[in-house]
């Protein structure tokens, strides 16, 4: 059996966490939720997967690979609009042309119902839909169904999940409706916490979890430093490489993600601390989700950014490494500024003569990245340039009009040589949510991936793909590669961009 998993991560209720995560990349205990979905279905005999992704596609493609690790085969598809991902089903249907009645498991990657596929009894061409057990409300669709492959070609395109449910329910042959006893659900804050407690309680059997159950409901992973005075009340899960200091109280219902530190005499009850977080001395957490310096109240459904690193903070990056990188960039910018100041003054003088009364300097207030919290909390800095165009105007003009005066900002540590296009508050706030969330974790720069790949006049799709790719996967090596590409275009202006290579390939 093959499965089609729509894993776009679209979850409007998780706005306070969407800056760093989405519903499928959020960790359940020790690994991304989507990985639990994958491993559970492989354990039940699913031999192939088609993943429809939207945000962080590079992350999951790198993590999952081709599927050989699980003895399976994976294909990946990209949905531009995460709310309407079902167009991909029509493209996938071509793989089933020879077996149009082959059953295909279709579902959403932010839920994992208790499917018992080995016990399934479905006739050829029959539709099966799984629903959560009814309580006071009407049964809720789990987002999972078994459909004949030929039906994929008819999947509605411009519809949300409710529309897909109606489409399946209204087929000429009425679907078989089955009830599941449990369903892990990562679309809401309440669902995230409940899913953690259900996972620890093993309501979904055969979940792969690192660590061992040292006492009923108490899970400890490897390399955990647990002070003898710490108190644990089940259910509690502590991930790898965590340090729990003296007098800490955990539980009932506490999940501590890997690489986290809990300082003395703090307490965690009914809460989840996501990986790489620091919880300060004496802090009491109750019914919250902590993601580094971000705290989300489950009771009120709102999140706040904590500015005091001694209360909540991040351990995800080595502060010494980050400081060295920033310092090296600043020192390089300062050295180049000292060496090139005569050229800077000469350029300003030439522009003063040529422009005849028009401004020589342009100063724009742009957002300082990374930018956490709501728009009101975003900090800005004054970007200095000889041109109002921040996207790029040409290779040599970029060097003299943007990069040369921009050495002032680089020397001050406000921008880097390489990064994403600097934007004003209004421009950044006007971007689509997923695009904005990724850019806010990046850094502004004068040489961009988009410029090197597509030149100075990219289409919106090209800019979206290049900026989100860079923001999600930027490394020092990638920055060096982009700088080399920029220098190459200065001395070899005929060197084709990636877009021009693609056009040649299409013609050839």
N, C-alpha and C positions, 0 to 999 in steps of 0.2 A: 504494500500500500504506500502511496505517496501523499504527502501533506503539503498544503499551501498555507503559509502562515503570514498573515498581514501584521507586520511588526513596525508600524510607522511611529509608534510611541505617542500618538495623539491622545491627550488627556487634559481637557481644559481645566479640570478641577485641581490639577497639580501645578498651578501657575507659580507658586512660591518655590518650587524645586526645579522648574523647567530651565533655569539658567544653566544648571550643570547636568541635569539628567532628564530623561523622559520615562514613560511608564515601563518600557521594556529593558532599559539599561540600568534602572535602579536595582541595587542588590537585594536579593532575598537570601538572608543569612550570609553565605560566603561567595556568591557569584551572581551575575546579572540574571534577572528574572527570565529573560528569553532563553538563557542556557538551560535553566531548569525545565522549561517547556520542551526544548529539544531533547534533552536526555530522558525525560519521562516518556516521550513518544517513541524514541529509539528502543527503549526498554520494552515497549509494547509491540514491537515488530514493524514500525514504520521505517522504510528503507530509503526514502528519498524526500527531499524538502525543496520547496520553492519559497524563498523569503522575499517578501515585499517590504523594503526599507524606505525610510525617508530621512530621518535625522541620524547622524553618526553611521552611515553605511560602511565607511572605512573601518570603524572600530569592530563591527560584527564580522565583516569579511576577513579581517586579520585574525580575529578570535576563533572563528569557526573553520575557516579555510574551505577546502573542497569537500569536507565531510569524511575523509578517510580515517580521521581520528576516531570516529564513531562507527566505522564500517558502513557508511552511507554516502549518498551523493547530494551535493547542494548546488542550487542555482540561485542567483540573486537578481532582483528587479528593483527599480527605483520609482517611487511615487512622488511626484513633485508636490502634490497637495495631500498632506497626511490625513485629512478628513475624508477624502474620496479616493481610496487606494484601489478600488475594485477593477479598474481598467486593466490591471496586470493579469487578471484571471483570463481575459480574452486572449492575451498573448500566450499564456501558458497552455491554453487549450490545444494549440497546434501539436504539442507533444503527445496528445492522446488520440490523434486522428484514427489510428488503426484499432483502438479499443474505446469507442465512444461511451460504452456503458461501464467502464472500469470505475470502481468506487474511489473517490478522492476525498481525503479528510481536509476540510477547510476550517480555519479558525483564526483567532486574534491572539497575538503574542503577549498581550498583557493580562491574560487569564489562563488558568490551568485547572479545568474541571477534573473531577475524578472519573475519567473515562476508563471503561473496562472493555477495550477493543477485542480482547480474546473471547469475551462472552457475547459479542454483538451478533445478532441474527438479522441480517438484512438481505432482501431479495435483490436480484439484478435490476439496476436502474432505480432503486428505491432511495428516497431521501430520508435521512435520520437527523433530527435536531435534538440537542441536549439542553435541558432547562434545569435551573436550580430548584430545589424543593420549595414548594409554596409555604409561606408563613401567613402573615396577615395580609400580604399583598399578592397580586397575581404572580405566577411563576415568571422568572426572568430568564431570558435566553442567555446562555453562557458565551455566545459568540462562536460556538463550534457546531459543525454539521458535517455529515457525510453526504456527498452528492455524486451523481454520475458525471463523468468527465465531459460529456456533451453539453451539460448545462453551463459550463464555464463560459462558453461563447455567448451566452445570453445574460451574463451578470450585468446588472445596471451600472452605469458609469458614474453619472452625477448623482450619487445618493450616499447617504450616511449609513451607519450600521442598522438603524431602524428600518430604512428602506430595503436593505438587504434581507433582513428578517421577513418583511412583508413579501418580498419577491419569492423567497423559499416557501413561505407558508401558503402562498396562493398558486402554487403549481397545480396542474390538472390532477396529478396523482398526489393526494394528501400525504404530507410527510409523516413519518413515524416519530412521535415525541417521546423522549426518554428523560427521566429525572435522575440527577446526580446528587449524591449525598453531601458533596463538598465541592467548593470551587475557590481557588486562590485568585484574588482579584487585585490588580495593582493600578486601578484607575482613580482611586480616591485615597486620601490620607488614612481614613478609617480602614479601608480595605488593605492598605499596606501593612498597618500594624496587625490587623486580624490575621493576615496571611502569614506573618512571622510566627504568631503563636500557634496557628494551625500546623505550620511546617514542623515546629518543635514537637508538637503533639502527635505528629505522624498521621494526620488525617488523610494526606496524600501519600500512599506507601511508595517506597523505593526512591524517594528523593535522594540524590547524591549530595552529601554534606560532609565537608571536612571537619575533623574533630571527633570526639567521642563523648558519649553520655556517661559522665563519671558518677552521677546520681540520677534518679528519675527526674527528667525535665531540666537537668543542668548539663550544658554542653560546653566543653572546652576544646579549643583548637591547639595546634602545636605552638610552642614558643610563647606561651602566655605567662606573664609575670603577675602572680596573684598574691597580694600581701596577706599574711595570716589573719589579720584583723578584719579583712573584707568579709561582708555578709552577703550570701546569695540565697534568694528564695525563688524556687522554680515557678514558671519557666524562665530560664536564662540561657542566652547563647553568647559566647565570647569568641571572637574571631582570632585569626593568627596574629602573632606579634603585638598583642595588646599588653598594656601595663596598667594594672589596677592597684592604686596606692592604698595606704593605710586608712581604715575607717570607712571605706566606700561601701554603700549599700545598693545592691542590685536586685531588682525584682520586688514583687512578682511582675512578670512580663517585662523583660529587659533584653534588648538585642544590642550588642556592641560589635560594630564592624571592625574588620582587620586594620592593623596599624594605628589603633586609637590609644589615647592616654586619658585616664580618669584620675584627676588629682585628689588629694586627701579629703575625706569626709564629704564627698559629693554623693548624691543618690540618684538613681535612675529607676523609675517605676512606670509601667505601661508606656514605655517609650523606646524608640530606636535611635541609636547613634550610628550614623553611616560611616564608612571607612575613612581613615585619615583625619579623624576629628580629635580635638582636645577639649575636655570638659574641666573647667577650673575648680579650684578649691572651694568646698562647701556649697557648690551649686546644686539645687534640687530640680530635677527634671521629672515632670509628671504629665503624661499624655501629650508628648511632643515628639517631633522628628528633628534630629540635629544633623545638619550637613555642613561640617566644618564651622564657619562663622554664621551659618543660617539656621534660624530656629523657627519651626512651624508649629503652631498650636493646633492640635486636633480639635479641641473644644470650640475654638472660634474660627478655625479654618483660615487663618492668616499667618504670614511669615514675616519675620523681621531679621535684619542684618545686624549682628552684634559687632560693634567697632572695637570693643576691648578684647584683645587677643588673650588676656589673662582669664577671661570668662569662657569664651568659645573661640576656637581658632582652628587652623589647618596644619596638619603634619604631612600633607601629600607631597610637598616639594621640600627639598633640602634647602634651608634658608641660606646656608653658606654658598651653595652652588648658584642660587638665584642672585645673591649679592655680587658674586664674582662676575656673572654674566652682565649684570647691569653696569657694574663698575668698569669692566673692559670696554663695553660699548660707549660709555661716557668718556673714558680716557681717549679712546680712538677718535671720537668726534671732536674732543677738545684739541688733540694734536693736529688733526686735519684742519680745524678752524684756524689755529695759529699759523699753520703753513700756508693757508690759502687766503688769508685776509686781504692781501693786495689784490688778488683776483676778484674777491667779493666786492671790494670798493670799485674796482675798474668796471665790473659788470653793472653796478648801480649807476656809475657815471654815464656809461654808454646808454643805459635805459632812460636816464634823465634827459639825454639829448634826443634820443629817437622818439620817445613817447610824447614829447612836447606838451607838457602840462598835465598829462595823465599820471596816476599814481605809480611810483616806482616800487614801493613796499606794499604788500598786502598782509594784514594781520587778521586771522580768523580764529574765533574761539571754538575749539573743538574738544570733544570728550576725551578725557584721559583714561586709557585702558590699562588693565582690566577695570570694569565698572560694575560694582555690585549694588544690589538694592534697587529701589524705585528710582524713577527719573530725577526726582528732586535731590537724591543723594549723589548723583553723578558729578564728579569733579571735572573741571575743564582747564585747558591751558591755551595760551595764545600761540598759534602756529604762524611762523614767519615765512614769507615766500615772496618771490618777484612776480608771481602770477596767481590769479584767483582760482585757477583750475587745479584741483587736488587729485585728479585722476591721472594726469600725465598729458603732455602735449607733443612729445617727440623725444628721441633718445638724448641728443645733445642739449636741447632746450630743457629737458628734465634735469640734466646734470647742472646747468647754470641757473635755471630759474627756480628749481624746487630743492634739489639736494644741497647745493652750495649754501643758500641761506638757512636751510634746515639743520645745518650743523650746529646752529645755536640751540635748537630744541634737543638735538641728540646729546650735546655736551651737558645740558641741564637734566638729562634723564627723562625727558617728557615723551620722547619718541625713539624709535630704533631706525637703523639703516633699512631693515626689511620689516614688513608688517602688513597690516590691512590699511585700506584707504582711510585717512582721518576724516571724521564726520562731526558735524555739529550735533547738538542735542536733538534738534528737530529732525535732522536727517536720520539719526540712529533710531529715534523713537518711531519713525515712519516706516521702518523695515518690517517685513513679516516676522512673526514671533520667533520662529526657529532660527532664521538668519541672524536676527538681533542677538539672541541668546548666545550663539557661538561667537559672534564678533566681540561681545562684551567680555569674553574670556581671553581675547587675543591682545595684541599690542599694535599701535599705529606705526606706520613706517612710510618711507618715501619710495622704496622699491617694493612692488607688490607682485604676488604670484600671477595676478590677473594681467598686469602689464607685460611680464615676460612671456606668458603663454599666448596672449591674444592681442598684444599691441595696445595702443592708446584709445581705441574706440571699441570696447567690448560690448556685446549685446547683454541685456539683463540676465539671460540664462548663463552666459559665460561668466559674468561677474559673480553671480550667485554660486555657481559650482566651484570656481577657483577660490573665492573667499572662505566659503564654508570648509573646503578641503584644507586650506592653510590653517584656519583657526582650530580645526580639530586635530591636526597632525603636525604642527610646526615643530621643528627641531633645529639645533644649531647647524647640522649638516644641510638641512633644507635651505636655511638662510644663506649659507655659503654658496649653494648651488644657484640660488636666485641672483645673488650678487655677481656670480660669474656669468650668468646669462645676460645681465644688464651690461656688464663690461664688454662682453662679446658683441652685443648689438652696437655699442659705441664704435668699435673698431671694424666690425663687419656688419654694416647696416643692411646688407642684402641677405643676411642670415634669416631664413623664414621663421615666423612664429608657429606655434602649434596649430593655430587655426589655418594658416597657409599650408602646412603639411597635410592637414585633414582634407583640404580642398583638392590638393594634388592627388591624394590617395583616392578620393571619390571619383576624380576624372580618369585616373589610371586604371 
